[in-house]
Amino acid sequence: MAIEITRTAEDKIWINGKIVVRDMNNHWVSQSELMPMEEAKLRDYLNENGLIHE
């Protein structure tokens, strides 16, 4: 299954048509349930682009 990730704003990422936003605590939150493969690809994308701040 192909997974498409598009960042449309500093705090918004779309993954296969599902929106993921960064909340005020700097956490990325999906507004729809993601499939396990989508979660893994999103984590990879966030790490590769330095978007996870722990």
N, CA, C and O atoms as a Maestro MAE file, in Angstrom:
{
 s_m_m2io_version
 :::
 2.0.0
}

f_m_ct {
 s_m_title
 :::
 protein
 m_atom[216] {
  # First column is atom index #
  i_m_mmod_type
  r_m_x_coord
  r_m_y_coord
  r_m_z_coord
  i_m_residue_number
  s_m_chain_name
  s_m_pdb_residue_name
  s_m_pdb_atom_name
  i_m_atomic_number
  :::
  1 25 0.839 -1.173 0.000 1 A "MET " " N  " 7
  2 3 0.000 0.000 0.000 1 A "MET " " CA " 6
  3 2 0.892 1.247 0.000 1 A "MET " " C  " 6
  4 15 1.749 1.397 0.871 1 A "MET " " O  " 8
  5 25 0.695 2.119 -0.953 2 A "ALA " " N  " 7
  6 3 1.459 3.360 -1.023 2 A "ALA " " CA " 6
  7 2 0.935 4.340 0.026 2 A "ALA " " C  " 6
  8 15 -0.271 4.471 0.231 2 A "ALA " " O  " 8
  9 25 1.859 5.013 0.676 3 A "ILE " " N  " 7
  10 3 1.488 5.995 1.689 3 A "ILE " " CA " 6
  11 2 1.991 7.349 1.229 3 A "ILE " " C  " 6
  12 15 3.181 7.534 0.974 3 A "ILE " " O  " 8
  13 25 1.064 8.298 1.127 4 A "GLU " " N  " 7
  14 3 1.387 9.649 0.672 4 A "GLU " " CA " 6
  15 2 1.369 10.599 1.858 4 A "GLU " " C  " 6
  16 15 0.375 10.694 2.579 4 A "GLU " " O  " 8
  17 25 2.482 11.303 2.054 5 A "ILE " " N  " 7
  18 3 2.602 12.274 3.150 5 A "ILE " " CA " 6
  19 2 2.869 13.642 2.543 5 A "ILE " " C  " 6
  20 15 3.786 13.811 1.739 5 A "ILE " " O  " 8
  21 25 2.051 14.621 2.942 6 A "THR " " N  " 7
  22 3 2.193 15.985 2.445 6 A "THR " " CA " 6
  23 2 2.102 16.951 3.618 6 A "THR " " C  " 6
  24 15 1.164 16.893 4.414 6 A "THR " " O  " 8
  25 25 3.073 17.827 3.714 7 A "ARG " " N  " 7
  26 3 3.039 18.863 4.757 7 A "ARG " " CA " 6
  27 2 2.499 20.136 4.123 7 A "ARG " " C  " 6
  28 15 3.098 20.676 3.192 7 A "ARG " " O  " 8
  29 25 1.366 20.612 4.629 8 A "THR " " N  " 7
  30 3 0.727 21.783 4.037 8 A "THR " " CA " 6
  31 2 0.907 23.053 4.861 8 A "THR " " C  " 6
  32 15 0.606 24.150 4.390 8 A "THR " " O  " 8
  33 25 1.391 22.909 6.072 9 A "ALA " " N  " 7
  34 3 1.658 24.060 6.936 9 A "ALA " " CA " 6
  35 2 2.659 23.616 7.990 9 A "ALA " " C  " 6
  36 15 2.950 22.426 8.115 9 A "ALA " " O  " 8
  37 25 3.183 24.564 8.741 10 A "GLU " " N  " 7
  38 3 4.169 24.243 9.767 10 A "GLU " " CA " 6
  39 2 3.616 23.241 10.777 10 A "GLU " " C  " 6
  40 15 4.359 22.434 11.337 10 A "GLU " " O  " 8
  41 25 2.312 23.301 11.002 11 A "ASP " " N  " 7
  42 3 1.700 22.445 12.018 11 A "ASP " " CA " 6
  43 2 0.670 21.462 11.458 11 A "ASP " " C  " 6
  44 15 -0.151 20.935 12.208 11 A "ASP " " O  " 8
  45 25 0.707 21.209 10.130 12 A "LYS " " N  " 7
  46 3 -0.257 20.284 9.517 12 A "LYS " " CA " 6
  47 2 0.417 19.357 8.532 12 A "LYS " " C  " 6
  48 15 1.174 19.785 7.660 12 A "LYS " " O  " 8
  49 25 0.127 18.071 8.689 13 A "ILE " " N  " 7
  50 3 0.614 17.045 7.775 13 A "ILE " " CA " 6
  51 2 -0.573 16.176 7.386 13 A "ILE " " C  " 6
  52 15 -1.388 15.804 8.230 13 A "ILE " " O  " 8
  53 25 -0.661 15.859 6.106 14 A "TRP " " N  " 7
  54 3 -1.691 14.954 5.609 14 A "TRP " " CA " 6
  55 2 -1.034 13.629 5.292 14 A "TRP " " C  " 6
  56 15 0.009 13.590 4.640 14 A "TRP " " O  " 8
  57 25 -1.635 12.542 5.749 15 A "ILE " " N  " 7
  58 3 -1.138 11.214 5.428 15 A "ILE " " CA " 6
  59 2 -2.311 10.395 4.901 15 A "ILE " " C  " 6
  60 15 -3.236 10.051 5.638 15 A "ILE " " O  " 8
  61 25 -2.247 10.093 3.609 16 A "ASN " " N  " 7
  62 3 -3.333 9.378 2.931 16 A "ASN " " CA " 6
  63 2 -4.697 10.027 3.182 16 A "ASN " " C  " 6
  64 15 -5.687 9.334 3.420 16 A "ASN " " O  " 8
  65 25 -4.739 11.344 3.127 17 A "GLY " " N  " 7
  66 3 -5.996 12.074 3.275 17 A "GLY " " CA " 6
  67 2 -6.441 12.281 4.714 17 A "GLY " " C  " 6
  68 15 -7.520 12.824 4.950 17 A "GLY " " O  " 8
  69 25 -5.631 11.858 5.680 18 A "LYS " " N  " 7
  70 3 -5.957 12.037 7.097 18 A "LYS " " CA " 6
  71 2 -5.058 13.138 7.642 18 A "LYS " " C  " 6
  72 15 -3.848 13.134 7.412 18 A "LYS " " O  " 8
  73 25 -5.651 14.076 8.362 19 A "ILE " " N  " 7
  74 3 -4.865 15.211 8.859 19 A "ILE " " CA " 6
  75 2 -4.238 14.889 10.216 19 A "ILE " " C  " 6
  76 15 -4.850 14.271 11.086 19 A "ILE " " O  " 8
  77 25 -2.993 15.337 10.352 20 A "VAL " " N  " 7
  78 3 -2.257 15.230 11.612 20 A "VAL " " CA " 6
  79 2 -1.794 16.645 11.932 20 A "VAL " " C  " 6
  80 15 -1.177 17.302 11.093 20 A "VAL " " O  " 8
  81 25 -2.088 17.118 13.138 21 A "VAL " " N  " 7
  82 3 -1.728 18.488 13.524 21 A "VAL " " CA " 6
  83 2 -0.828 18.471 14.754 21 A "VAL " " C  " 6
  84 15 -0.855 17.538 15.556 21 A "VAL " " O  " 8
  85 25 -0.031 19.529 14.880 22 A "ARG " " N  " 7
  86 3 0.803 19.685 16.071 22 A "ARG " " CA " 6
  87 2 0.016 20.499 17.084 22 A "ARG " " C  " 6
  88 15 -0.438 21.603 16.783 22 A "ARG " " O  " 8
  89 25 -0.145 19.954 18.285 23 A "ASP " " N  " 7
  90 3 -0.909 20.653 19.318 23 A "ASP " " CA " 6
  91 2 -0.030 21.654 20.064 23 A "ASP " " C  " 6
  92 15 1.158 21.785 19.768 23 A "ASP " " O  " 8
  93 25 -0.610 22.350 21.021 24 A "MET " " N  " 7
  94 3 0.127 23.401 21.727 24 A "MET " " CA " 6
  95 2 1.230 22.845 22.624 24 A "MET " " C  " 6
  96 15 2.069 23.607 23.105 24 A "MET " " O  " 8
  97 25 1.243 21.525 22.861 25 A "ASN " " N  " 7
  98 3 2.317 20.890 23.625 25 A "ASN " " CA " 6
  99 2 3.396 20.321 22.710 25 A "ASN " " C  " 6
  100 15 4.280 19.589 23.153 25 A "ASN " " O  " 8
  101 25 3.309 20.671 21.422 26 A "ASN " " N  " 7
  102 3 4.282 20.253 20.411 26 A "ASN " " CA " 6
  103 2 4.206 18.769 20.093 26 A "ASN " " C  " 6
  104 15 5.189 18.177 19.648 26 A "ASN " " O  " 8
  105 25 3.027 18.155 20.321 27 A "HIS " " N  " 7
  106 3 2.809 16.756 19.981 27 A "HIS " " CA " 6
  107 2 2.009 16.676 18.690 27 A "HIS " " C  " 6
  108 15 1.112 17.487 18.456 27 A "HIS " " O  " 8
  109 25 2.335 15.701 17.857 28 A "TRP " " N  " 7
  110 3 1.598 15.479 16.620 28 A "TRP " " CA " 6
  111 2 0.418 14.575 16.917 28 A "TRP " " C  " 6
  112 15 0.592 13.483 17.459 28 A "TRP " " O  " 8
  113 25 -0.795 15.022 16.564 29 A "VAL " " N  " 7
  114 3 -2.024 14.321 16.892 29 A "VAL " " CA " 6
  115 2 -2.841 14.118 15.626 29 A "VAL " " C  " 6
  116 15 -3.112 15.063 14.885 29 A "VAL " " O  " 8
  117 25 -3.229 12.870 15.393 30 A "SER " " N  " 7
  118 3 -4.075 12.559 14.243 30 A "SER " " CA " 6
  119 2 -5.534 12.768 14.627 30 A "SER " " C  " 6
  120 15 -5.957 12.389 15.719 30 A "SER " " O  " 8
  121 25 -6.296 13.369 13.729 31 A "GLN " " N  " 7
  122 3 -7.709 13.587 13.995 31 A "GLN " " CA " 6
  123 2 -8.561 12.407 13.523 31 A "GLN " " C  " 6
  124 15 -9.771 12.372 13.746 31 A "GLN " " O  " 8
  125 25 -7.907 11.437 12.863 32 A "SER " " N  " 7
  126 3 -8.536 10.180 12.446 32 A "SER " " CA " 6
  127 2 -7.587 9.057 12.818 32 A "SER " " C  " 6
  128 15 -6.384 9.276 12.954 32 A "SER " " O  " 8
  129 25 -8.115 7.873 12.982 33 A "GLU " " N  " 7
  130 3 -7.257 6.746 13.319 33 A "GLU " " CA " 6
  131 2 -6.356 6.387 12.137 33 A "GLU " " C  " 6
  132 15 -6.815 6.275 11.000 33 A "GLU " " O  " 8
  133 25 -5.068 6.211 12.429 34 A "LEU " " N  " 7
  134 3 -4.109 5.825 11.403 34 A "LEU " " CA " 6
  135 2 -3.889 4.320 11.458 34 A "LEU " " C  " 6
  136 15 -3.918 3.709 12.527 34 A "LEU " " O  " 8
  137 25 -3.670 3.739 10.291 35 A "MET " " N  " 7
  138 3 -3.306 2.324 10.205 35 A "MET " " CA " 6
  139 2 -1.881 2.183 10.751 35 A "MET " " C  " 6
  140 15 -1.114 3.144 10.698 35 A "MET " " O  " 8
  141 25 -1.510 1.010 11.274 36 A "PRO " " N  " 7
  142 3 -0.152 0.828 11.816 36 A "PRO " " CA " 6
  143 2 0.951 1.211 10.825 36 A "PRO " " C  " 6
  144 15 1.956 1.799 11.223 36 A "PRO " " O  " 8
  145 25 0.776 0.886 9.546 37 A "MET " " N  " 7
  146 3 1.792 1.226 8.549 37 A "MET " " CA " 6
  147 2 1.875 2.748 8.370 37 A "MET " " C  " 6
  148 15 2.964 3.290 8.176 37 A "MET " " O  " 8
  149 25 0.729 3.437 8.435 38 A "GLU " " N  " 7
  150 3 0.717 4.903 8.330 38 A "GLU " " CA " 6
  151 2 1.425 5.516 9.525 38 A "GLU " " C  " 6
  152 15 2.191 6.468 9.375 38 A "GLU " " O  " 8
  153 25 1.172 4.972 10.720 39 A "GLU " " N  " 7
  154 3 1.835 5.475 11.935 39 A "GLU " " CA " 6
  155 2 3.351 5.343 11.807 39 A "GLU " " C  " 6
  156 15 4.093 6.268 12.139 39 A "GLU " " O  " 8
  157 25 3.801 4.196 11.329 40 A "ALA " " N  " 7
  158 3 5.245 3.960 11.191 40 A "ALA " " CA " 6
  159 2 5.862 4.916 10.179 40 A "ALA " " C  " 6
  160 15 6.925 5.483 10.433 40 A "ALA " " O  " 8
  161 25 5.217 5.100 9.050 41 A "LYS " " N  " 7
  162 3 5.741 6.015 8.025 41 A "LYS " " CA " 6
  163 2 5.723 7.459 8.525 41 A "LYS " " C  " 6
  164 15 6.642 8.226 8.236 41 A "LYS " " O  " 8
  165 25 4.687 7.833 9.269 42 A "LEU " " N  " 7
  166 3 4.620 9.185 9.826 42 A "LEU " " CA " 6
  167 2 5.755 9.400 10.815 42 A "LEU " " C  " 6
  168 15 6.407 10.444 10.795 42 A "LEU " " O  " 8
  169 25 5.996 8.416 11.686 43 A "ARG " " N  " 7
  170 3 7.108 8.513 12.643 43 A "ARG " " CA " 6
  171 2 8.432 8.687 11.911 43 A "ARG " " C  " 6
  172 15 9.252 9.524 12.288 43 A "ARG " " O  " 8
  173 25 8.638 7.884 10.852 44 A "ASP " " N  " 7
  174 3 9.855 8.012 10.046 44 A "ASP " " CA " 6
  175 2 9.968 9.413 9.448 44 A "ASP " " C  " 6
  176 15 11.034 10.027 9.496 44 A "ASP " " O  " 8
  177 25 8.876 9.915 8.891 45 A "TYR " " N  " 7
  178 3 8.855 11.240 8.266 45 A "TYR " " CA " 6
  179 2 9.197 12.320 9.299 45 A "TYR " " C  " 6
  180 15 10.006 13.209 9.033 45 A "TYR " " O  " 8
  181 25 8.575 12.233 10.473 46 A "LEU " " N  " 7
  182 3 8.822 13.230 11.520 46 A "LEU " " CA " 6
  183 2 10.279 13.196 11.968 46 A "LEU " " C  " 6
  184 15 10.892 14.246 12.163 46 A "LEU " " O  " 8
  185 25 10.834 12.001 12.132 47 A "ASN " " N  " 7
  186 3 12.244 11.875 12.535 47 A "ASN " " CA " 6
  187 2 13.183 12.395 11.453 47 A "ASN " " C  " 6
  188 15 14.123 13.130 11.754 47 A "ASN " " O  " 8
  189 25 12.942 12.026 10.205 48 A "GLU " " N  " 7
  190 3 13.809 12.437 9.093 48 A "GLU " " CA " 6
  191 2 13.824 13.942 8.904 48 A "GLU " " C  " 6
  192 15 14.822 14.510 8.462 48 A "GLU " " O  " 8
  193 25 12.703 14.592 9.242 49 A "ASN " " N  " 7
  194 3 12.588 16.035 9.024 49 A "ASN " " CA " 6
  195 2 12.768 16.849 10.302 49 A "ASN " " C  " 6
  196 15 12.506 18.052 10.313 49 A "ASN " " O  " 8
  197 25 13.209 16.210 11.366 50 A "GLY " " N  " 7
  198 3 13.490 16.902 12.620 50 A "GLY " " CA " 6
  199 2 12.264 17.531 13.243 50 A "GLY " " C  " 6
  200 15 12.350 18.604 13.838 50 A "GLY " " O  " 8
  201 25 11.128 16.878 13.113 51 A "LEU " " N  " 7
  202 3 9.877 17.456 13.610 51 A "LEU " " CA " 6
  203 2 9.427 16.887 14.939 51 A "LEU " " C  " 6
  204 15 8.372 17.257 15.454 51 A "LEU " " O  " 8
  205 25 10.226 15.983 15.499 52 A "ILE " " N  " 7
  206 3 9.909 15.422 16.819 52 A "ILE " " CA " 6
  207 2 10.866 16.062 17.815 52 A "ILE " " C  " 6
  208 15 12.084 15.988 17.659 52 A "ILE " " O  " 8
  209 25 10.304 16.684 18.830 53 A "HIS " " N  " 7
  210 3 11.093 17.348 19.866 53 A "HIS " " CA " 6
  211 2 10.706 16.732 21.190 53 A "HIS " " C  " 6
  212 15 9.646 17.029 21.741 53 A "HIS " " O  " 8
  213 25 11.575 15.869 21.700 54 A "GLU " " N  " 7
  214 3 11.246 15.184 22.961 54 A "GLU " " CA " 6
  215 2 12.002 15.785 24.106 54 A "GLU " " C  " 6
  216 15 11.855 15.341 25.244 54 A "GLU " " O  " 8
  :::
 }
 m_bond[215] {
  # First column is bond index #
  i_m_from
  i_m_to
  i_m_order
  :::
  1 1 2 1
  2 2 3 1
  3 3 4 2
  4 3 5 1
  5 5 6 1
  6 6 7 1
  7 7 8 2
  8 7 9 1
  9 9 10 1
  10 10 11 1
  11 11 12 2
  12 11 13 1
  13 13 14 1
  14 14 15 1
  15 15 16 2
  16 15 17 1
  17 17 18 1
  18 18 19 1
  19 19 20 2
  20 19 21 1
  21 21 22 1
  22 22 23 1
  23 23 24 2
  24 23 25 1
  25 25 26 1
  26 26 27 1
  27 27 28 2
  28 27 29 1
  29 29 30 1
  30 30 31 1
  31 31 32 2
  32 31 33 1
  33 33 34 1
  34 34 35 1
  35 35 36 2
  36 35 37 1
  37 37 38 1
  38 38 39 1
  39 39 40 2
  40 39 41 1
  41 41 42 1
  42 42 43 1
  43 43 44 2
  44 43 45 1
  45 45 46 1
  46 46 47 1
  47 47 48 2
  48 47 49 1
  49 49 50 1
  50 50 51 1
  51 51 52 2
  52 51 53 1
  53 53 54 1
  54 54 55 1
  55 55 56 2
  56 55 57 1
  57 57 58 1
  58 58 59 1
  59 59 60 2
  60 59 61 1
  61 61 62 1
  62 62 63 1
  63 63 64 2
  64 63 65 1
  65 65 66 1
  66 66 67 1
  67 67 68 2
  68 67 69 1
  69 69 70 1
  70 70 71 1
  71 71 72 2
  72 71 73 1
  73 73 74 1
  74 74 75 1
  75 75 76 2
  76 75 77 1
  77 77 78 1
  78 78 79 1
  79 79 80 2
  80 79 81 1
  81 81 82 1
  82 82 83 1
  83 83 84 2
  84 83 85 1
  85 85 86 1
  86 86 87 1
  87 87 88 2
  88 87 89 1
  89 89 90 1
  90 90 91 1
  91 91 92 2
  92 91 93 1
  93 93 94 1
  94 94 95 1
  95 95 96 2
  96 95 97 1
  97 97 98 1
  98 98 99 1
  99 99 100 2
  100 99 101 1
  101 101 102 1
  102 102 103 1
  103 103 104 2
  104 103 105 1
  105 105 106 1
  106 106 107 1
  107 107 108 2
  108 107 109 1
  109 109 110 1
  110 110 111 1
  111 111 112 2
  112 111 113 1
  113 113 114 1
  114 114 115 1
  115 115 116 2
  116 115 117 1
  117 117 118 1
  118 118 119 1
  119 119 120 2
  120 119 121 1
  121 121 122 1
  122 122 123 1
  123 123 124 2
  124 123 125 1
  125 125 126 1
  126 126 127 1
  127 127 128 2
  128 127 129 1
  129 129 130 1
  130 130 131 1
  131 131 132 2
  132 131 133 1
  133 133 134 1
  134 134 135 1
  135 135 136 2
  136 135 137 1
  137 137 138 1
  138 138 139 1
  139 139 140 2
  140 139 141 1
  141 141 142 1
  142 142 143 1
  143 143 144 2
  144 143 145 1
  145 145 146 1
  146 146 147 1
  147 147 148 2
  148 147 149 1
  149 149 150 1
  150 150 151 1
  151 151 152 2
  152 151 153 1
  153 153 154 1
  154 154 155 1
  155 155 156 2
  156 155 157 1
  157 157 158 1
  158 158 159 1
  159 159 160 2
  160 159 161 1
  161 161 162 1
  162 162 163 1
  163 163 164 2
  164 163 165 1
  165 165 166 1
  166 166 167 1
  167 167 168 2
  168 167 169 1
  169 169 170 1
  170 170 171 1
  171 171 172 2
  172 171 173 1
  173 173 174 1
  174 174 175 1
  175 175 176 2
  176 175 177 1
  177 177 178 1
  178 178 179 1
  179 179 180 2
  180 179 181 1
  181 181 182 1
  182 182 183 1
  183 183 184 2
  184 183 185 1
  185 185 186 1
  186 186 187 1
  187 187 188 2
  188 187 189 1
  189 189 190 1
  190 190 191 1
  191 191 192 2
  192 191 193 1
  193 193 194 1
  194 194 195 1
  195 195 196 2
  196 195 197 1
  197 197 198 1
  198 198 199 1
  199 199 200 2
  200 199 201 1
  201 201 202 1
  202 202 203 1
  203 203 204 2
  204 203 205 1
  205 205 206 1
  206 206 207 1
  207 207 208 2
  208 207 209 1
  209 209 210 1
  210 210 211 1
  211 211 212 2
  212 211 213 1
  213 213 214 1
  214 214 215 1
  215 215 216 2
  :::
 }
}
